[in-house]
Amino acid sequence: MNWLQDLLTNPNSIAHIVALYAFVIAAGVLLGKIKLFGISLGVTFVLFVGILAGHFGFTGNPAILSFVQDFGLILFVFCIGLQVGPSFFSSFKKGGITMNMLAVGIVALNIVVALVLYYALQGRVDIPMMVGILCGAVTNTPGLGAANEALQQLHYQGPEIAMGYACAYPLGVMGIILSLIAIRYICRVNMQKEAEDIQKEEEANPHLKPYHIVLKVQNEALSGKKMSQVQNFLARDFVCSRILQDGHVYVPNADTVLRLGDEMNIVCAEDDSEAIQAFIGPKIDGVDWDKQSKQDKPMVSRRILVTQPSINGKTLGELHFSSMYGVNVTRVNRSGMDLFAARQLTLQVGDRVMVVGPQDAIERVAELLGNQLKRLDHPNIVTIFVGILVGILFGSLPIAFPGIPTPVKLGLAGGPLIISILIGRFGHKVKLVTYTTMSANLMLREVGLVLFLASVGIKAGENFVQMVVEGDGMLYVGIGFLITVIPLLIIGMVARWGHKLNYYTLMGLIAGSNTDPPALAYANQISGNDAPAVGYSTVYPLTMFLRILTAQLLILFMAG
């Protein structure tokens, strides 16, 4: 039975370490699905199972544990960056600035409360442990990883900060939801009125989505004018997918000449439709284009999948579909969302392009764009590892600040995160295909996260129970609760009374500012609309970036 004893107890055995990780991760994920009061801790329970394993003496070679921890962290934050990159910069546009500033306020107040408590306790809790409590209080695991990595730069020899994280995390999840409920009663929110306001806002501000209308040309000034001239006169983006002229159906191009009485099938942004209708002519009942008996060629519409890497990053205007192929693109579907096919829209691998035109022309366009689903089944491994390499190099660059004895480095968390955000947004400009299916991204991200959590838990487990029972465990719980609740109540009231933010949107903002899926699930459950998800996705990219960066900088500035 020596083989079994070696498998269970030898910390230098690869088989023992792999089996230990497999058990901790499997048990943690399964236990994380259990709900208490409708709330579950999810994969974060892997940390607690790891602590339990470490407490009973199941551990591994410290060098191997550190490698797995750092590699898991890199994989996790890099996949997060790829996901949020495309929306990171657009979240600062009109409508998102206020919400992002409120989220920044929550992040800043979390740090202020943590520092006030640190000085009030007169050194009873050191800065590294306070940062660990802070990360648990705001339920942000990547921040814990960044802080751990910064401590390695400083050769920190103190207790594992994951202990503070583990103490603060459960009540952090509860504190966020309790804050949402408290804001509702403090601000006397009328839920029915909030829902009605959301509905009115959606009706008054239609999204920039494709909108179909059929118009009859009655503006005499347009007779004899080319399609390109009409678009320039109007200064509004629209696509004429088909035109009925002299009894024949055509796919028009920029040189098509309009005549009075022509019937045009137009796709445009919904909020541009009235202006286009007023300029061209009245709206008429839809023509059944497919049954027109005098079509020179049968017209078909078809979705084509962009899988050709050479198309990645090119605009619709650069591809000249209308003039060169005799087809028109009416809309582009990206990640489940329909986008209006403006000339300046940049195509990305994975887009689904709706094309209208003759069958033979559409086949040529399909060949140009790729349209091969198999290509998308294979993840772009090159982009991932090139990005990780550049991220590690970037994170290793020393940055000198006055008053700090050692140069600051973004490290293994900050470097890959920033580079992955930039690749996610601008990768097509350097011919990097950043497309990864959502399931593949989630798989890589979850694998990285559970490897990191299991490593941290196993390393922290040896002294955890003693710290909670005999040490300051309950103090950490109380500190974490204050760090969670105080900023949320202050910013929540500012958002409601100062900025008149809708309560449903505010719930998503608060969940996003803590990068907390359980809080978002609670908000979605009671809202019945998309407002919480919109608020969450608007502030999530910037907040995730700030949580990771500030946790690391707090360690380097304060502990350094």
Secondary structure, DSSP 8 states (H G I E B T S, - for coil): -HHHHHHHH-TT-HHHHHHHHHHHHHHHHHHTT--BTTB--GGGHHHHHHHHHHHTT----HHHHHHHHHHHHHHHHHHHHHHHHHHHTGGGSTTTHHHHHHHHHHHHHHHHHHHHHHHHTTTSS-HHHHHHHHHHHTT-HHHHHHHHHHHHHTT--S--THHHHHHHHHHHHHHHHHHHHHHHHHTT--HHHHHHHHHHHHHHS--S-EEEEEEE---GGGTT-BHHHHHHHHTS-EEEEEEEETTEEE---TT-B--TT-EEEEEEEGGGHHHHHHHH--B-----GGG-TT-SS-EEEEEEEB--GGGTT-BHHHHTIIIIIS-EEEEEEETTEEEE--TT-B--TT-EEEEEEEHHHHHHHHHHHB--HHHHHS--HHHHHHHHHHHHHHHT--B--TT-SS-B--HHHHHHHHHHHHHHHHGGGGT------HHHHHHHHHHHHHHHHHHHHHHHHHHHHHHHHHSSHHHHHHHHHHHHHHHHHHHHHIIIIIT---HHHHHHHHHHHTT-HHHHHHHHHHH-SSHHHHHHHHHHHHHHHHHHHHHHHHIIIII-
